[in-house]
């Protein structure tokens, strides 16, 4: 195990992280000092990987994410990035982004040179030599449980709007009182959680009313 990144022993070599599982703990060096996953307990966290520093698509993502920092903060959602690049590469890249785009990356970027974290999370296979083809994103709730994940190829950048929408939707439905339909945004109609009894099904005004019932946001309490 490397000195730069250490993960919980119980997670070593485990299968890809699944929805509803607690994310593996780790300690790693970052652009903001040594960080631990548990440092972010109590708030939402997006942990995302990028193929490499100083690459076109990754640069476009980081600039867009940094510009949306206030929107993530409004959702009480922290950000943390990682790649196999060294800490010094991360620092140089941050400087280059600042100089070129006048944008400051103020969330931590951690180094994972031995893929210790990437393998623990299932971002890469046990025999993969690098993570250059992976843009994995993990949406973790305040308890450190993974609630959603996305994976993009190296040639296609993530949608920052979709990242924000995902966090907002996950926060809205976490109490289990409503469902978020396709394309849902805060303030749009939600869907009522379907009843699961014959009486409720037969009592519905029409055949589809029991399984598809739009309700105003905030109305399913």
C-alpha positions in Angstrom: 0.0 0.0 0.0 1.4 3.4 -0.9 2.3 6.2 1.4 0.2 8.6 -0.7 -3.1 6.8 -0.4 -4.4 4.4 2.1 -7.8 2.7 2.0 -9.6 0.7 4.6 -8.2 -2.9 4.7 -11.7 -4.5 4.5 -12.3 -2.9 1.1 -9.1 -4.1 -0.5 -9.9 -5.9 -3.8 -13.6 -5.6 -3.3 -16.2 -5.5 -6.1 -17.3 -2.2 -7.6 -19.2 0.0 -5.2 -22.9 -0.4 -5.5 -25.8 1.9 -4.7 -26.7 1.9 -1.0 -23.2 0.8 0.1 -21.0 2.9 2.3 -18.1 4.3 0.4 -14.6 2.9 1.4 -12.7 5.1 3.8 -9.4 6.5 2.6 -6.6 8.9 3.6 -4.7 10.7 0.8 -2.6 13.7 0.0 -4.4 16.4 -1.8 -4.0 20.0 -3.1 -5.5 21.1 0.2 -3.4 18.9 2.5 -4.1 15.4 3.7 -7.8 14.5 3.5 -9.9 11.6 4.7 -13.3 10.7 3.3 -14.7 10.8 6.8 -13.8 14.5 6.9 -16.9 15.1 4.8 -19.4 13.3 7.0 -22.5 15.5 7.7 -22.8 16.9 4.2 -23.2 15.6 0.6 -20.1 14.9 -1.4 -19.3 14.4 -5.0 -16.1 12.3 -5.5 -15.1 12.2 -9.1 -12.1 10.9 -11.0 -10.5 12.4 -14.1 -8.2 10.6 -16.6 -5.3 13.0 -16.4 -4.2 16.5 -15.6 -3.3 18.9 -18.5 -5.8 17.3 -20.8 -8.5 19.2 -22.8 -11.7 17.6 -21.6 -10.6 17.4 -18.0 -9.6 21.0 -18.1 -13.1 22.0 -19.5 -14.7 20.1 -16.7 -12.7 21.6 -13.9 -13.2 25.1 -15.1 -17.0 24.5 -15.3 -17.1 22.9 -11.9 -15.1 25.7 -10.3 -17.4 28.3 -11.8 -20.4 26.4 -10.4 -18.9 26.3 -6.9 -21.6 28.5 -5.4 -24.3 26.3 -6.8 -22.8 23.2 -5.2 -22.3 25.1 -2.0 -26.0 26.2 -2.0 -26.8 22.4 -1.9 -24.3 21.9 0.9 -22.4 19.6 -1.4 -18.7 19.3 -1.2 -16.4 18.3 -4.1 -13.3 16.2 -4.3 -11.4 15.0 -7.4 -8.8 12.4 -7.9 -6.5 11.0 -10.6 -3.3 8.9 -10.8 -1.3 12.1 -11.3 1.1 13.3 -8.6 0.3 16.0 -6.1 2.9 18.2 -7.9 1.2 17.7 -11.2 -2.2 18.7 -9.7 -0.7 21.9 -8.2 1.0 22.8 -11.5 -2.3 22.2 -13.4 -4.3 24.4 -10.9 -1.8 27.2 -11.6 -2.1 26.7 -15.4 -5.9 26.9 -15.1 -5.7 30.0 -13.0 -3.4 31.7 -15.4 -5.3 30.7 -18.5 -8.9 31.0 -17.4 -8.7 33.2 -14.3 -10.5 30.4 -12.3 -9.3 29.1 -9.0 -9.8 25.4 -8.2 -10.6 25.5 -4.5 -11.7 21.9 -3.9 -9.2 19.2 -3.1 -7.7 17.1 -5.8 -6.1 13.9 -4.4 -3.4 11.8 -5.9 -3.9 8.1 -6.4 -0.6 7.0 -8.1 -1.0 3.3 -7.3 -4.7 3.2 -8.1 -5.4 2.1 -4.5 -8.5 4.3 -4.2 -9.6 3.6 -7.8 -9.5 -0.1 -7.3 -11.3 0.1 -3.9 -14.1 1.9 -5.6 -14.2 -0.3 -8.7 -13.2 2.6 -11.0 -10.6 0.3 -12.5 -10.1 -3.4 -12.6 -7.6 -5.2 -10.4 -5.2 -5.7 -13.3 -5.6 -2.3 -15.0 -2.3 -0.3 -15.3 -4.0 3.1 -15.2 -7.4 4.9 -15.1 -6.9 7.0 -18.3 -10.3 5.9 -19.7 -12.4 6.6 -16.7 -14.6 9.6 -15.6 -16.3 8.1 -12.6 -18.6 10.2 -10.4 -19.9 9.1 -7.0 -22.7 11.0 -5.2 -22.3 10.3 -1.4 -24.9 11.3 1.2 -24.0 12.8 4.6 -23.5 9.3 6.0 -21.0 8.4 3.3 -23.4 6.1 1.5 -23.4 6.1 -2.3 -26.7 7.2 -3.7 -25.8 7.5 -7.4 -22.9 7.1 -9.8 -22.1 7.9 -13.4 -19.3 6.8 -15.7 -18.2 8.7 -18.8 -15.5 7.8 -21.4 -12.3 9.9 -21.6 -13.6 11.5 -24.8 -16.8 13.0 -23.4 -17.0 15.5 -20.6 -19.6 15.3 -17.8 -22.5 17.7 -17.6 -22.1 20.0 -14.6 -25.8 20.9 -14.8 -26.7 17.2 -14.5 -24.4 16.8 -11.5 -26.2 19.7 -9.8 -29.6 18.3 -10.8 -28.6 14.8 -9.5 -27.7 16.2 -6.0 -30.9 18.2 -5.8 -33.0 15.3 -6.8 -31.3 12.9 -4.4 -31.8 15.4 -1.6 -35.5 15.9 -2.4 -36.4 12.2 -2.5 -34.3 11.0 0.4 -37.2 11.0 2.8 -39.1 8.6 0.6 -42.2 10.7 0.3 -42.0 11.4 -3.4 -40.2 10.3 -6.7 -38.3 12.5 -9.1 -39.5 12.1 -12.7 -37.4 12.4 -15.9 -35.6 15.8 -16.1 -36.9 16.9 -12.7 -35.6 20.2 -11.3 -36.5 21.9 -8.0 -40.0 23.4 -8.2 -41.2 21.0 -10.9 -43.9 18.4 -10.3 -42.9 15.2 -8.5 -44.5 11.8 -8.6 -46.4 10.3 -5.8 -45.0 7.0 -4.5 -47.5 4.3 -5.8 -49.7 2.5 -3.4 -49.2 -1.2 -3.1 -52.6 -2.5 -2.1 -55.4 -3.8 -4.3 -57.8 -1.5 -2.6 -55.8 1.6 -3.5 -55.4 0.4 -7.1 -59.1 -0.2 -7.6 -60.0 3.1 -5.9 -57.9 5.2 -8.4 -59.9 7.4 -10.7 -58.4 5.9 -13.8 -56.2 2.8 -14.7 -53.0 4.8 -14.6 -53.7 7.0 -11.6 -52.3 4.6 -9.1 -48.9 4.3 -10.6 -48.5 7.7 -12.3 -49.7 10.6 -10.2 -47.9 14.0 -10.5 -47.9 16.2 -7.5 -46.6 19.7 -6.8 -43.1 19.9 -5.3 -43.6 19.8 -1.5 -47.1 18.3 -1.8 -46.3 14.7 -0.8 -45.8 15.0 2.9 
